[in-house]
Amino acid sequence: MAVDAQFKLKTKEWDRVLKKVRKKWKDIKNRKEFAGIISANVFRDITAHFEDEQGSKGPWRDWSTQYAKHMKKIGKGENLILQDSGKLKGSLEPLKGKFRTNSSGVIFFTRAKTKDGFAYAALHNKGGKFHPKRDFMWLSSEGRIMITQQTEKWLKEGL
């Protein structure tokens, strides 16, 4: 037995909803509001990479033998990778507004540097000639799911 079903889409109502969603996303003020809403999850996800010593492609490379000996000699041989002083991990402050918004979306960042101005965060996150890449500024699949859920909720507010 076949059952007939009808689905009616009222164009004016749908257009009104889409217009509100587009306006909300285009509004830079609201994008900053949105960045503030997702900041806690971004922060939690990125700091977990330090705890897990995990990059976007797998575990971080261990210290070189020479560097491990140096760290042990100065009494820091048991420290986790990239967590000697805590400065790098502590420089992640999306909850304090360390993010930018632009026409592409929201950008979270850290500008952690050494005492002599060396771009410490960027070097570790991207890697360099003498430094292995140990990326930490990325979102896990769980982090992306949480942010997607928050985005959906934020866009639906006020519709």
N, C-alpha and C positions, 0 to 999 in steps of 0.2 A: 504494500500500500504506500503510495507516494503522498508525502505531506508537502503542501505548499508553504513557503516561507516568504515573507516580504521584509525588505530592508530599505528604509527610506532615510536618505541623507538630506537634511535641510541645508541647502547651500549657504544661506545667509548666516545660520548659526555656525557652521564650520568655518566660513570665511572670518567671522568675528574671532573665533578661537585662534585660528592661524595668525591673524593680525596681532593679537595680544602676545602670542608666543614670539613672533618675529620682533615686535617692539621691545619686549623684555630682553631678548638676547642682544639686540643692537645697542641697548642703553648701557653705556660704559659704567655708569653709577651702579647699575644692577649687576654688571659683570664683576665689579669689585665686591659687591655683596655676595655674589655667588662664590668668588674665590675664597672669601672668608668662611663660607659654609663648608667648602670641601677641604679647607686647610688642615683640619684635624686628621682627616684620613690620609692626606698626602704626607703629613709629618710622621704619622704612625707607620706608614708603609716604608718610607725612606729610612727611618731609624731602624726598622727591622732588618734592613740590608746590612747595617753595621753589626747587629747582634748575630746574624747568620753568616756574616762575611761572604755575602753572595752578590754577584753581579747579574746583569740581565741574561748573560749567557752561561752562568754556572758559578761555582766557587771562585773566590779571588785567589790569585796566585800567592803561594807562600812567600815569605821573605827570602831573599837570597841567603846563602850560607854565611857570607861575609856580614850582611846586615844583621842577621840573627845573632851572630857572635858579638857584634857591636852592642846590640840592645841588651844582651845578657850581661855584658861587661859593665854597662851603666845602670844595671839593676832593673831593667824593664823587659827582660826576656820572656815574661809570661803574659805580656800585654797582647790584646787582640790586634790584628792588622788594622791600620788606620785609626787606632784608638789610643795611641800613646799618651797624649795630653788631654784628649776629649775636645780639643779646639774645633776640629773639623765637624764632628757630629754636633757639637754645641752651636755651630754657626747656622744650622738649619732652623730658621725661625719663621715659618710661614704664618704662624699664629700672630706674629708681631708685624705682619705686613710685608714680609720679604717675598713679594710676588709682584709681577707687573701684568697689566692687561693691555691688549692691543686688538687690532681687528681680527687676528687669528685665534685669540682666546686668552688663556691665563698661563703665565710663565712663572714657575717657582725657581728660585736660585739661591746660591750662596757664593759669596766672594771671599771666602777664607783665604788668607795669604800668610806667608811666613813673615818674620820680623823685618826682613829686608825687602818686602813687597812682592815676593815670588808667588805666583798664582797657584797656590797649593791645592785648592779644591778642583780647579779645572784640570790640573796635571793628573791627579789621581782618577778623576772621573773619565777623562779621555785617553790617558796614557801619554807617554812621551818617549823620546829616544832612549833614555836610561831608566824609565819607570814603566812597569807593566800597568796596563789599564785595570783599574779596580773601580768600576762604575758603581755609584750609589744613588745617583739622581735618575731613578726610573721607577715605574709603577708595576707592581706585580699584577697578575690576573685578578687576584682577590681585591687589590686596591682599585683596579679599573671597574670591577663590578660594583663596589661600594660607591664610587664616584658617579657611575652611571645611574644608580638608584637615587643618589642625592640630586643629580641633575634633573631626572624625571620629576621628582617631588618639587624641586624649585620652579621648574617651568610650569607645572600644573597649578601652583599657588596663584590664587586670584583669577582663575579662569571661570 
